[in-house]
Amino acid sequence: MEVYLTRRSDPEHIRKGVFRSGRVAGTKETIKKRKHTMTTATIENDTRKEKAEARKAIREAAKHQKRVEEVKAQPELKSLTITIEWRKSRTWGMNPYATGEAITKDGLRLVGAAKSSGCGYCKRSTVIADLFNQFLRHKLYDQKVISGLCKSKPYGIRLREVGKNWLSYFEGGIGEGCYRQISEAIGGTWECVAHTDSVEVYQYKEIKK
C-alpha cells in the first residue's frame, strides 16, 4: 500500500490515504482490484453471450436440416392435378380455392388444398405455387435438377442461398404461364386441361425417364 504524506489541514479521507475518482472510491490497490474485477466480469459476460449465440446457431441449423430432410422425403409423383374453383368475396372479388390431387409413382393418391385472397397480385399462381411446394418441393433438392437450374433457372424458382435458413421454394404471384417453364425445368409438363367461368383444371405430369 502506498503511503501519502498529509497535513493536519488535509481532509480526513486524504490523511487516511484514500481518494475518490468518479464513483469509485478507495485506496489505489482497491481501485485496481475493482477495475480488474469489472474487466473480468465483462469478459465473462461477453463469453456467455458468444456461447449462447453459438448454441442458438446450432439449434437453428439442426431445425433447418430437419425441415430439409422432411422436404426430401416427399414421394415422387406421376402427376399433380390442380383444380381451382373461383368464389366471390364481398371484400376481395373472386378468390381461388384450389385442390391438388397427387398420384405417386407407387400409385398412392394424396390430396392437398390452398386458397388465396386480397388483391393486387396473381392469386391463381399463388395457389398453384402453394400446391407445388406441398408436393414437388423435393425437386428443388434433387442434384440433377439443381445442376440444370444452375445453367438456366426459370422465373419463379427460388433456391436457398448459402448461409440462409430458409428452404428453396416455388414462387406465387408470378402468373400461371410461368409454370410451364418451371415444370419443364424440374422434369415435367404443364397444361390446362379444363376451363369454365368458375373452374379451372391444370395438370403437371412427370416425364417418363
N, C-alpha and C positions, 0 to 999 in steps of 0.2 A: 504494500500500500504506500502510495506516495505521501510525503509529509509537506504540508503547506505552512509557511511562516505567516503568522497573522498578528494583527494588533488587537488590543482590547476594544478598540472602536469598531473593528470589523463586525459585520452581522454575525450572529451566532452560528448560522449554517456554514459560513466560510471558515470560522475558527475551528469548526469540527472537521474541516477537510471535505466538505460536501458542497456541490454546486448544482445549478439547475440548467437544463438545456431543453427548451420547449416543454414538453410534458414529461420528459424523462428526468428524474432526479436521483442522486446517489453519488457514491464515490466513483472514480474513474473505472476501477475494476468492476464495480457493479454494473455500470452502463455498458461496458464491453460484454459482460455476461448476458445482459438483456438483449443487446444487439445480436449476439451470437444465437441466442435462443429464438429470437424473432426470425433471423435468417434461416435457421434450421426448420422452423415451423413452416415458413413459406415454401422451402424446397420440398418438404414432406407433403404439403398441400398440393403443390404442382404435380408431384409424383402420383398422388392418389387420383388426381384429375386425369392424368395421362393413362393410368391403368384402367380407370372407369371407361374412358373413351375407347381404349383398345378392346375391352370386354364387350362394349356396345357394338363395335365394328364387327367383332367375331360373331355375335348373335345375329346381326343384320345379314352377314354373309351366309350364315347357316340357314337362315329363314329364306333368303333368296334362292339358295341352292335347292331347298326343298320344293319351292314353287316351280323351279326349272324341271326338276325330276317329275313332278306331277304333270307338267305340260308334255314332257317327252313320253309319258305313259299313255297319252291319248291313243285310242285304237286307230289303225289305218283304215281309211274309208274306200268304198267303191263309189259312193255318191252322197251328195248332200242336196236335198230338195228344200227350197225355202219358199214358203207360201206367205205372202203379205196381204193382210186384209186392212183396208183403209176405213177408219171410223171417224165420224165427225165429232169435233170437240167444240164446245161453245166458246172456249177461250182461244184455242190454237188452230182451229180449222181442221183439216184432215190429218189424222195421225196414223202411222203404220203399226200394226200388231202382227208380228211375224212368228211363224212356227218353222222350226228346222227339223227335218226328218233325215237322219243319217243312217246309211246302211254300211256296216263294217265289212271288211274282207272276209270275216268269219260268218257273215250272214246275220249278224245281230242288228236289231233296229233300235236306234237311240233317238230321243226327242228333246229338243231344246226350245226356248222361247225368248223373244226380245221385243221391246217396244220403244217408241221414241215420241217426244212431244216438243213443244216450243216452236220457234220459227227462226228464220234467217240462216238455215243450213240445210243440207240434203238429209232428210230423215230416212229416206229409202236406203241409202248406202250405209247409214248408221246402224240400222237393224241387221243389215247383211254382214257388216263388219263384226257385230256382236256375235252372230252365229258362227262366222268363220273362226273367231277366237275361241269359241266354245268347242269346236270340233276339229279345226285344222291348224291350230297354232303350233302343233308339234312339227309342222312342215318348216317352220322358221328356225328349227334347231336341227334339221337334217343337213348333214355336212355337204351332201351332193347339191341340195337346193341352195344352201348358203354360197357354195362355190359359184353357182350360176348367177346369184344375186349380186355377188361382188363384181361381176363383169357387166351386168345390166339389171338394175333394180327398178321395177315399175313404180309409179307414183301410188302411194297408199300402203306401202310396206315399211314399217319402222323396225330396224334391227337394233338390238341393245348396244349401247356404246360402252366401251371398255371402262370399267370402274364405276358404272352406274348399276343400281339395284332395281331397275325395272325390267320387265320382260319384253321381248320382241312382240310386236302385235300388228294386226291389220287395222288400218285407219278407217273411220267413218267420216261422213260429211264430205265425201270427195266425188260423189256421182257414181251411179250404178255402173256406168260404162267402163270405169277403171277396173272393175272386177274381171273383165275378160282378160286383160293383160296380167292381172295378178294371178288368176287361175292358171294361165299358161306358164307363168314363172315358177309355180310350185308343182307343176306336173299334171295339170288337169285342163278341162274345158269348161266354158261357162256359156249358158244360153237362157233366154227367156222362153219358156215352154207354154205359157198360157197368160192371157191378159184380158181383163174386163174392166169396167168402170171402177170397180171396188176391190178387185182381187188380182194379184199378180203372182205368177209362179216362176221361180228361177231354179236352175239346176247346175250344180258342179259335179263333174264326173272325172274320176281319176283315169288318166290314160294308161292303158294296159302296157306293161313293160315286157 
